[in-house]
Amino acid sequence: MSFWANVPHVYFCRSATPKAALALITRLESFLNFTIDTTELRAATVEFESKIARAVAENSGNGLICTAIRSPGAAGRPHG
């Protein structure tokens, strides 16, 4: 058995992704019927999402990349 978290794109793999970790822990909790204190991880998730939003807002190129990634069929598009 394994648990996986989907991370939006390659550039997120280079840093800790608290949202993915939180998703994994939440799924594990429901599987094991056990509760884990995720207070710090939830705070880190909010901070992480805030940093991503600021980075996108500060650079219009980032917004275009994020839009392309979220678009249906984006996985089959060539990069560059």
ZIBEL-V929166 format. One record per residue. RES is the residue in three letters. SS is DSSP state (H for helix, E for strand, C for the rest). PHI is phi in whole degrees, -180 to 180 (999 if undefined). BURIAL is b if it has 9 or more other ideal C-beta (glycine too) atoms within 8 Angstrom, else e. Layout:
RES_SS_PHI_BURIAL ; RES_SS_PHI_BURIAL
//
This chain:
MET_C_999_e ; SER_C_-146_e ; PHE_C_-122_e ; TRP_C_-129_e ; ALA_C_-122_b ; ASN_C_-80_e ; VAL_C_-109_e ; PRO_C_-52_e ; HIS_C_-162_e ; VAL_H_-54_e ; TYR_H_-65_e ; PHE_H_-78_b ; CYS_C_-68_e ; ARG_C_-84_e ; SER_C_-133_e ; ALA_C_-63_e ; THR_C_-121_b ; PRO_H_-62_b ; LYS_H_-64_b ; ALA_H_-67_b ; ALA_H_-62_b ; LEU_H_-64_b ; ALA_H_-62_b ; LEU_H_-64_b ; ILE_H_-65_b ; THR_H_-61_b ; ARG_H_-66_b ; LEU_H_-63_b ; GLU_H_-59_b ; SER_H_-68_e ; PHE_H_-68_e ; LEU_H_-90_e ; ASN_C_54_e ; PHE_C_-141_e ; THR_C_-108_e ; ILE_C_-118_e ; ASP_C_-71_e ; THR_C_-112_b ; THR_H_-56_e ; GLU_H_-67_e ; LEU_H_-68_b ; ARG_H_-64_b ; ALA_H_-65_e ; ALA_H_-65_b ; THR_H_-64_b ; VAL_H_-62_e ; GLU_H_-64_b ; PHE_H_-61_b ; GLU_H_-64_b ; SER_H_-65_e ; LYS_H_-63_e ; ILE_H_-64_e ; ALA_H_-61_e ; ARG_H_-65_e ; ALA_H_-62_b ; VAL_H_-66_b ; ALA_H_-66_e ; GLU_H_-79_e ; ASN_C_-138_e ; SER_H_-61_e ; GLY_H_-62_e ; ASN_H_-63_b ; GLY_H_-62_b ; LEU_H_-66_e ; ILE_H_-63_e ; CYS_H_-63_b ; THR_H_-63_e ; ALA_H_-64_b ; ILE_H_-66_b ; ARG_H_-78_e ; SER_C_-69_e ; PRO_C_-59_e ; GLY_C_82_e ; ALA_H_-63_b ; ALA_H_-63_e ; GLY_H_-89_e ; ARG_C_-81_e ; PRO_C_-71_e ; HIS_C_-86_e ; GLY_C_108_e
//
